């Protein structure tokens, strides 16, 4: 699908979808740059990547100066540019409590971890992306950009903002760089945490039954979607929101 010289940068790569995506692309022969705030998780991931094929950088991608320093290192390591940026970083817990109790500082944490981070990393990555033919950006949003649960205001706003940023970037950066969003639904990330936090999947039949596909999603479901969007096979796909949720957002659920 790609050449061995292809390079991907993934934020929030220490655990969950980010970790699974990093390992998936490494298995495809890509060079992988993994960014995360969690140095311990990055060290684990680095040990899993083939020697010479990975670069791990501890970085708070919601802050401007650390992002600038990280991408200076990436530019030196990658040399001839990068082929894909995956803006995956964010606060995994969507629940912020009642609106009347939500502090501005807490609201800003959710926004910065996901939306601001995507802006900062995309801006820093753009010169490297523009060096490569067929380069793309994939923003990891959420089905909560389309529907909500109570007390998820900041998370929903951050993910909805990512969807809007996606189509704005697709228009502004095309045709040189394609930009798409993946909107995961219920994805089981427990086995993909760092060793001291990992746990096996434990789903009830009712959890599986909520999905027309008959199961909860896996990290591999998202990683393979990203791989398709980053490939030449998706060369005519840009500005899109790809929902990967087993059909859950299409199912009517009634109170019993």
Buried (B, 14 or more C-beta within 10 A) or exposed (E): EBEEBBBBBBBBBBBBBBBBBBBBBBEBBBBBBBBBBBEBBBEBBBEEBEEEBBBBBBBBBBBBEBBEBBBEEBBEBBEEBBBBBBBBBBBEEBEBBEEEEBEEEBBEBBBBBBBBBBBBBBEBBBEBBBBBEBBBBBBBBBBBBBEBEEBBBBBBBBBBBBBEBBBEBBEEBEEEBBBBBBBBBBBBBBBBBBEEEEEEEEEEEEBBEBBEEEBBBBBBBBBBBBBBBBBEEBEEBBBBBBBBBBEBEEEEEEEE
